[in-house]
């Protein structure tokens, strides 16, 4: 199954054209410049995009988790992001961690329906970027946010397929330094679709036909809800965006807590690298008294939800465990920022 998703059929691939619901190209930007606010989602390192709103995803989080909708909308408005203008999020593309996906996911969560990701990232837009500054004063957002996906009820559920955006060695449990995740391996039943495998080169991302084929080969039946996850919900947010852009005919959700939460709570995981415990509900770390369901709500309004804050019924967790988990996620965000600052300096 892993091989099916990691195998990239390059001969049949074409670049995504920017005509979907999430991605836009430079030509679109040039046509819409007067009504576009460019958001620079990259870590700060002294090469800011002129006229862009600098917005690091950590500013929209509390202990690693996305803040509530009211706080989210307030921070976005204070940063210079207006509901009356298109929001075009720019990141490092194939050289980053998917930060632009995380910002886009937050914008959609906050109710900004005219928000997009730029194909090709900062290198694509820099030569043509207009230097005019965005509005200094932005009015408050008076719109409802997108509702979170609720815990499923037996009468109204669909089977969820977890799609893991991490690298194969993280998924397989062979990665020596899993960024603070309590246990190695992956959610039992999940399939692997590495975030970086979406990119064919510095300007091109795989077409929806190719991505749809890859998840279908892995066992997606076309009706299952898709839940993306990674370490802390950043790479998986970009994968969420890539899948959402394809209009797959099913709901796609990003799991904010991702493996940092899942593994720490002792929920069911598989570790192919551990011959003695290939399927394990709990090996190390804190545990709960019962395993979670692998289903998520199917809302009556298909536009109502874009995020899964937790795909299961949350049970009481000791304060010490919660504090430790929050510290790990915050440290991971700081680590990714410093890694890319060093990488590009």
Buried (B, 14 or more C-beta within 10 A) or exposed (E): EBEBBBEBEEEEBEBBEBEBEBBBBBEBBEEBBEEBBBBBBBBEBEEEBEBBBBBBBBBBBEBBBBBEBEEBBBBBBEBBBBBEBBBBBBBBBBBBBBBBBBBBBBBBBBBBEBBBBBBBBBBBBEEEBBEEEBEEEBEEBEEEBBBBBBBBEEEEBBBBBBBBBBBBBBBBBBBEEBBBBBBBBBBBBBBBBBBBBBBBEEBBBBBBBBBBBBBEBBEBEEEBBBBBBBBBBBBBBBBBBBBBBBEBEBBBBBBBBBBBBBBBBBBBBBBBEBEEBEEBBBBEBBBBEEBBBBBBBBBEEEEBBBBBBBBBEEEEBEEEBBEBBBEBBBEBBEEBBEEBBEEBE
